Amino acid sequence: MGFVQEARENHVKKKVEEALRSKMKQKALKECDQFTIKYAECASGRTLSVVWQCRKQAKELNECLHQYTNDSILEEMKKGYMLEQDKKVL
């Protein structure tokens, strides 16, 4: 399959892509809730010092979030969406 054909198959409208991104982010936040809590606890009551005092927690949170929010995950979600749309047409 050529690049152009593959791009057409995975192309979705901008609104659909935004909705998929939002869904992806929601799932990531749910999956990484424990790291979010740790970061929030560390950041509580701090202002500027949060940058260096909570660096470890921020890194853990970002690493967790990245597992669920990257381009390959989005492409899989687009493929799933397109398959659903194809089933509705048939």
JORA-V755422 format. One record per residue. N is the residue number from 0. RES is the residue in one letter. PHI is phi in degrees with one decimal (none if undefined). OMEGA is omega in degrees with one decimal (999 if undefined). D_FIRST is the distance of its C-alpha to the first C-alpha in Angstrom with 2 decimals. Layout:
n res phi omega d_first
N RES PHI OMEGA D_FIRST
N RES PHI OMEGA D_FIRST
This chain:
n res phi omega d_first
0 M none -178.9 0.00
1 G -77.7 -177.9 3.77
2 F -61.7 -177.3 6.70
3 V -64.8 179.3 8.43
4 Q -63.6 179.4 6.53
5 E -63.8 178.9 6.51
6 A -63.1 178.3 10.01
7 R -64.5 -178.4 11.07
8 E -66.7 -177.8 10.44
9 N -96.4 -178.0 12.46
10 H -78.4 175.5 14.96
11 V -128.9 178.9 18.40
12 K -64.3 -177.2 21.78
13 K -58.1 179.5 23.90
14 K -62.7 179.4 26.47
15 V -66.0 179.2 24.06
16 E -62.4 178.4 22.69
17 E -62.6 178.9 26.35
18 A -65.9 178.3 27.25
19 L -65.4 177.3 24.53
20 R -62.0 179.3 25.76
21 S -62.3 178.5 29.28
22 K -62.2 179.3 28.53
23 M -63.2 179.9 26.91
24 K -66.0 178.4 30.04
25 Q -60.4 179.2 32.39
26 K -63.2 -179.2 30.92
27 A -60.9 -179.9 31.15
28 L -63.3 178.7 34.76
29 K -66.2 -178.5 35.63
30 E -68.0 -175.8 34.19
31 C -103.6 -176.2 35.92
32 D -54.6 -178.6 39.17
33 Q -62.6 179.2 41.28
34 F -75.0 177.0 40.28
35 T -64.0 179.7 40.89
36 I -63.7 179.2 44.34
37 K -60.5 -179.6 45.16
38 Y -66.1 -179.7 44.22
39 A -62.8 178.0 46.19
40 E -63.3 179.5 49.19
41 C -66.3 -175.3 49.14
42 A -76.6 -176.5 48.82
43 S -58.4 177.0 51.56
44 G 82.0 179.7 54.58
45 R -107.1 173.4 53.04
46 T -120.5 -178.5 52.22
47 L -68.3 -176.7 51.25
48 S -67.3 179.2 51.74
49 V -58.4 -177.5 48.73
50 V -59.1 -178.3 46.56
51 W -94.8 -178.8 48.10
52 Q -73.9 -175.1 49.65
53 C -114.2 -177.9 46.48
54 R -58.1 -178.5 43.99
55 K -62.3 -179.3 43.27
56 Q -65.1 178.7 42.70
57 A -64.2 179.5 40.49
58 K -64.7 178.6 38.32
59 E -61.3 179.4 38.04
60 L -63.4 -179.8 37.15
61 N -63.5 178.2 34.46
62 E -63.4 178.6 32.91
63 C -64.9 -178.9 32.91
64 L -60.3 -178.3 31.50
65 H -65.0 177.6 28.65
66 Q -61.7 -174.4 27.53
67 Y -108.3 -178.6 26.97
68 T -132.4 175.2 26.06
69 N -141.3 -174.7 23.17
70 D -62.2 -178.7 19.78
71 S -67.6 177.2 17.95
72 I -64.5 179.6 20.35
73 L -61.6 179.1 19.83
74 E -62.9 177.1 16.05
75 E -64.3 178.5 16.81
76 M -65.9 177.4 19.44
77 K -63.2 178.8 17.25
78 K -59.9 178.1 14.83
79 G -60.8 178.6 18.09
80 Y -62.6 -179.2 19.50
81 M -63.6 177.5 16.70
82 L -63.1 177.5 16.99
83 E -61.5 179.9 20.72
84 Q -66.0 178.3 20.49
85 D -64.4 178.8 18.46
86 K -65.7 179.3 21.20
87 K -66.9 -179.0 23.88
88 V -71.0 -178.2 22.66
89 L -77.4 999 22.66
